[in-house]
Amino acid sequence: MKSNNERVYKMSFASVYPHYITKLEKKGRTIAELNEVITWLTGYDENAIQQHIDNKTNFQDFFAQAQLHPNVSKITGVICGYRIEEIEDDLMRQVRYLDKLVDELARGKAMDKILRK
């Protein structure tokens, strides 16, 4: 399990971002909506998101520099077979928060609900 986590932490955000876009565009969602969700979660604006992509920042550094939204604990449920609120590793939980938000966007959930308003 630990080695799998390490693999995820070293993965660049830039390598995963296009997969998020593909998944969302197939479902009729936009890059702007994706960036809105990422901004809500991390505090990064579009320029900062683009810098992380350009710099090929890995997930470990991506989340280390983020200012997580105070309502992230409201992100619950199952993603990739794991219940988010039971993931003990902080960094893996943060990565799964992002996965969950992208998943909710792809499933057509309303933005207010995704952003836990």
C-alpha positions, 0 to 999 in steps of 0.5 A, spaced: 500 500 500 505 504 501 509 504 495 502 505 491 501 511 495 508 513 493 507 512 486 501 517 486 505 522 490 510 523 485 505 523 479 505 530 476 498 534 476 500 535 469 499 528 467 493 527 470 489 534 469 488 532 461 484 525 464 480 530 468 478 534 462 477 528 457 472 525 462 469 531 464 468 534 456 465 527 455 460 528 460 458 536 457 462 539 463 467 544 461 475 546 463 472 552 467 468 548 471 474 543 472 478 549 474 473 552 479 472 545 483 480 545 483 480 553 485 475 551 491 479 545 493 486 548 493 485 556 493 489 556 487 487 561 481 487 559 474 494 562 473 497 558 479 493 551 476 497 553 469 504 554 473 503 547 476 501 544 470 507 547 466 512 546 472 509 538 472 509 539 480 507 532 483 501 531 487 505 531 494 508 539 492 501 541 489 497 539 495 503 541 500 502 548 497 495 548 497 490 552 502 485 547 502 478 549 503 475 549 510 469 545 508 473 539 505 471 535 511 464 535 508 467 531 502 465 524 503 463 517 500 467 512 496 472 513 491 476 508 488 474 503 493 476 507 499 471 511 503 474 518 503 473 519 511 477 513 513 483 514 509 488 516 514 494 518 510 492 526 509 496 527 502 492 521 499 485 523 502 487 530 499 488 527 492 482 523 493 478 529 495 480 532 488 478 525 484 471 525 488 470 532 486 471 531 479 467 525 479 461 529 482 462 534 476 462 528 471 456 525 474 452 532 473 452 534 480 450 541 481 456 546 482 453 548 489 453 541 491 460 540 489 462 546 492 459 544 499 455 550 499 
